[in-house]
């Protein structure tokens, strides 16, 4: 059963002003794949969040020393990175976790 989604969004800004945000990629994580003490599966980079606790509807993570709790129905942005920049328009990739 799918318990968590790792969602990536593209967010565009034009010379610092927010322009648009759109879904880019989504990965489903099954309950059986979530292991306490291990990195969250499907994270798009090597320095993923570590699972510190899990029960259905509640995920606890540690990401770069910051502890967080995500409840069912919540989506939390954990990170963002500059993807490209042309003519004053910047594209950022937003890395989010959603618990279902």
N, C-alpha and C positions, 0 to 999 in steps of 0.2 A: 504494500500500500504506500502510495506517495505521501511523504510527510513534510518534505521541505523542497522549495524551489530556489535555485541560484539564478537570479535574473540579472541580465546585463542590459543597460539602456545606453543609447547614444544621446548625449545632451549637447546642444549647440548654443553657443553664445556669439554675438556679434559685437566686438569691441567692449566686452564685459557685460553686455545686456543679454539676459536669457532670451532665447528665440524659440527653441523647440526641444522636446524630449520624446524619444520613441523607443519601443522595445527593439532589442537587437538580437539577443540570444536568451534561451531559457533551458535550464537543465533540471530534471526531476531527480530527487534523491529518495530512495525507498527507505522505510524505517529500518530494515535489516542492514543497510549500509552505514548507519550512523553509529559510531563507536566512541564512547567516552575515552578521552585521552589521545585521540587521533585527530588529524586534520579533517575538516568537513570535506566530503567527496565533491568532485566536480568544480572545485574552486579554480578560476582561470589563471592563477599564478602560483608559484612555488611557496609563497608565504601565506598560506591560507589560515583561516581561523581554526582554533582547536576547540573541539567539543568538550565542555566541562560538565555537562549534564544534559540528559534527554529523557523525557517521557512524552507520550502522545499529547500534542498541543502545546508543548513547552520545550524550548531549546535554549541552552545556556552555552555561550561561547566566550573565548578569550581571544582577542585580536590585537596584537601589538601591545599587550599588557593591559588592555581595557576589557573588563568583564561586562557582558551584556546578557540580558534575558529577552527572548523573543517569544511572544505568545501567539496562539492560533489566530490567524487572520491578520497578523501584523507583518509588514514588510519594512526592513531596516536597511538603510544604505551603510555599508561598512567601509567603502573605499571609492575613490575616483582617480582617474589618471588621464592626462592629456593624450589624446590619440592622434590628432592632426591639427594643423593650423595653417590656413591660407587666407590671404586678403582680409585679415582682421577677424575672420570667423574661426573659432576654436571648437573642436569636437572633443568632448570628454566621454570616457566610458565609466558609467556608474555601476558599481558592483553591489548588489542587494541580495538579502536573504529573506525569504517569505516562508512562514510556517503555516501549514494547512491542517 
